[in-house]
Amino acid sequence: MQRLPHISVLIGARNIGPSKFLLGLSWKHACRFPLLTTAVHLRTINMSPHATKGPSGMGAAAKGEFPKPPSFKDPQDERQYLKERLALAFRIFAKLGFDEGVAGHITVRDPVDPTTFWVNPFGVAWPLLKASDLIRVDHDGQIVDGGPVRLLNVAAYMIHSAVHSARPDINAVAHSHSIYGRAFSTLGRPLEITTQDACVFYNDIALYDNFGGIVLGPEEGLSIAEALGQKKAAILANHGLLTCGKTIESCVYWFMGLERCCQAQLLADAAAAGRGGETVKVADEDAEFTYKTVGAEVAGWFSAKPTFDLMELQAAGDHKN
């Protein structure tokens, strides 16, 4: 009887599923290599996806010394650093096409006076924003510090003030009328967990389904904050997307990822409907396991790092002052 001792290694190395390999065997091959057929059957039994799971988390996803966000002894130094990162965030959003006229805003809590936050001045183009342009606003809506254009977007204040007040655990909030998020928000449905990337938002995204018009009063902002709860993101019906994070980087990455997830679901739903079917959802156990790694705060910060590094290089210091 001819034996193929290397076949099990070959299957694993090429990542060929055992069941697919077995389907590829002809009846003649199965009869000729009964040991191979038996081995594949055994491998199929032992290759349950749940049986191969190891520990989750970013520590399990990388080997070596993992980077961390910088720490500061002087809150004034931290303030300047955060303002520069916020300026980069706006330039990133602009490059990705998330700006829509004068709509949209990103805020960061001030480390010197945490009852205030920094935000973009109303009407200043995002690709041109510098740290020195940003304005600092208190929770009464008063501009207490900042650049030469001291004009506050009322909607930005109403939404972000409510979220910052309700969520002392987060430091940054982003909202924009991005095209795919805006399109998806008209469907009145939650994001479905259909891909590994969507697992970032497994049980961690809200649907605010009560659009109350442009946010010019406190009621809508408070309602949005209430709907968001303790989650990292929200789909605002007929409006757009909102994300938050402990760092500017994680907040921005959650927004970038949610926009792409909305795009992917719109495409997948259309393709599935065209075939008279439905998309395949990720099982709850697998989604939860994946979320513990890709949905963690440190994962958001780290995943945004390449984007911020590139924008900082392209800005060549212009974003600072």
N, C-alpha and C positions, 0 to 999 in steps of 0.2 A: 504493500500500500504506500503510495507516494505521500510524503508529508511536507507541509509548508510551515516550518517553525516560526518564520518571521512575519506571518500574515497578521497576527494580533497586533504587533508593533506598528505595522504598516497602517492598519486601520486607525489606530490612535494618533499616529503622527500626522496623517492627512486629514484627521478629523472627519472621517467618513462614518456615519452612523451605522451600527451593525445591522439594523433592519434593512437599510438601503443597500448595504453590501450583499445581504442574503438575497434580496430581490433580484440582484444582478446575476446571481448564479443560475446557470441552466440546470435542468434536471440531471443532465449528464455529469456536470461538475459536482453536483451534490452527491451523486452515487459514487463518483470516482474519488472524492475526498470527504468521506464521512466524518473524519476527525475535524476537518475544517468546518463542516456544517454544524457539528456539535459544539465546537468552540464558539462559533458566532452566536448560536442559540444561548449558550451560557453567558456570553458577553452581553447579549441583549438583556438577559435577566438582571445582571449585575450593574448595568449602566443606568439605573434610575437617576434622573437629574437631582433628586432630593438626597440620594445616598452619597453623592460626590461633593456636596456643599461643605466648605470649610468655614472658618471664621469670617465674619463680614466686617466692614469698616475700612477706612482709607489705610489703616495700618496693615491690613491684609492685602490691599491692592498694590502696594509698593514695597520695595526693599531698599534699604538705605536710610539716610537721614532725611526726614520729611521736613520741608520748609514750613514756617509759621508766619502769620502776620506780624509786622514789627510792633514792638512795645516802646512806650515813651515814659520817661520820668517827668518831663515837663509838659503839662497839658497845652501850653502855647505851641510847642513843637508839633504835638499831635494835631492841633487845630490846623496848622499850615499844611501838614501832610494830607489830612483828610480833604481840605479844600482843593489841593492839587489833584487828588484822586477823583474828586467829584467833577472837576473840570475835564479830566480824561474820560470819565463816564459819559458826559454829554457828547464829547467828540466821537466816542464809540457808537453811541446811539445814532448820531447823525450819519456816520459812515454806513450804518446798517439800514438807514432809511426810516428810522423810528420817529423822526421829527415830522410834524404835520403843521405847517404854518407856525403859530405861536403856542400850539397845544402841547401838553406833556411836561413832566417835571420829575426831577430826582432830588431827594433831600437827604441830608445827613445830620444827625444830632451833634450839637456842639459839645466837645469834651470839656471846655472851660465852664460853660453854663448849659447843662443838659436840658434846661427848660426851653432852650431855643434851638433852632435848626437852620442850616444853610440851604439855600435854594437858588435856582437860576433867576436872574431878573427877567421880568416879562418883556418879550419882544427882541431879546438879544439872540442872534443866530448861534446855534449850538456848536458848529464847527469853529467858531471864533472865541468861545468862552475861555476865560482865564480864571485862575483862582482869585485874582484881585477883583473880578467882576461880580462874584457871588454876593448875595445879600443874606444877612442873618435876621431871622424873624422870631418874635416871641409868640407865646400861645394866645396872645390877645390880637395877633395879626399886625403888630407894629414892627416896622423895620428899625432895628436897633444898631445895625452895623453893615458895612459892605461897600461895594463899588460905586461908580459914578451914576449908574442907572438904577435908581431906587424906586422901581416900579414892581409891585407884587401882583402876581396872578391870583385872584381871589379863590379860584377853584383849587389851585395848588395849596393854598393855606387851609381851606376847608377840609380837604381830603387828608393831607399829610399831617396836619395838626391833630386831627382825630385819631389817626393811626399811631402816631408817635405817643400820644397820651395814653391810648389803650394798651400799647405794647412797649413797656419799658425795657423789655428784653432785646429789642431790635434797635439798630441805629440808622438804618437806611431804608428808604421807601422809593419805589420807582413806579411811574404810571405814564403810559403813552398810548396814542391811538395808532399803533402799528397795524399794518394792513391785514395780516392773517389773524391776529388776535381780535381785531375789530370785526372781521368777517365771521369768525367763530362765535363771537359774543352775540350774534343775532340769532343763533340757533336755539338758545335757551336750554342748553344741555351741558352737562359736566364733561371734562376731559376724560377720555377713556384710556385705560392703561393697556396700550397695544404694542409698545416697544420698550426696550431697555431704557431709553432716554426718558420716556414718560413715567417710568418708575420713580424718578426724582420727585414726582408730585403725588405718589401713592398715599392716599388718605391725608394729603397735606395741601389741598387746594379747595377753595370755596367757590360757590357760584352765587353771585349777587344778581337776582333775577327781577329786580324792581327798579328799573330806570326811572329816575324822577326828574329828568331834564338836566341842563347844565348846572353844575354845582356852584351856586352863588349864595347859598345859605348853609347853616351848620347841620341841618337835619340830614341831608344826603350824605355828607361826610361821616357823620356819626353812624348812619345806617351801613355804610360801606365798612367802617371799622368793626362794627358788630358782626357783620356777615363774615369778615375775614377771620375773626376769632383768633386762635393761636396758630393758624396756618401760615405758610410762607408765601402763598399766592392766591389771587382771586380773579375770576372772570367776571367782569362787570357787564351785565347785559346791555346790548345796544350801545356800548361805550368803548371797551378796550380791556387791557390787562393791568394788573397791579401785582407787584412783588415786594417783599421786604426781606431783610437779612441783618445779621449782626455786623457785617462789614459792607462797604460799598461794593466790593468785588462780588460777594455772594449774591447780593441783591440784583446786580446787573446780570450775573450769569443766570440766575433763575428767570429773569425776564427774557433774555436771549433764548434760553432753552424752552420756555413756555411758548414763545412765538413760533419756534420751529416745530414744537409738538402740535400746535394748532394747525400749522401748515401741513404736517404729515397726516393728521387725522382727516383734514379736509380732502386731501388727495386719496387716502386709503378708503374713506367712505364713498367717494365718487367711483373709484375703481370697483369696490365691492358691489355697490348698487348696480353698476353697469353689467355685472356678471350675475345679478340676481342673488347675491349672497351677503354675508356680513364679515367684518374684520375679525380676526382671531385675537382674543384678549389674553393678556398674561395672567396666569393663575395667581391667586392671592398670595399663596406661600412664596412663590418666586418673586412676586412684586415686592413683598415685604422684605425679603432677604436682600434684594438688589437695592431697595431704598436705603437700607442701613449704611450702604457704602456711597452710592451716588447722590443720595438726598441729604447727606449730613452737611452741616454748616461749613466744616473745613473743606469738604469736597467742592462746595460752591466757590469758596475763596480760591482754592487751588486751580479749579477749572477755568476761572476767569483770568488767572495770572498771565498766560500767554497773550491774551487779547490786550490786556493793560500794558504789558511789556512792549508789544508792537506799537501801540498807540503812543506810548511815551517816547519811543525812538523816533516815530514820525513827527511828533510835536516838537522835538528838539528843544525843549525848554520853553516853548512859546505858551504853554498852558499855565505857567507858574505866575508870572507877573507882567 
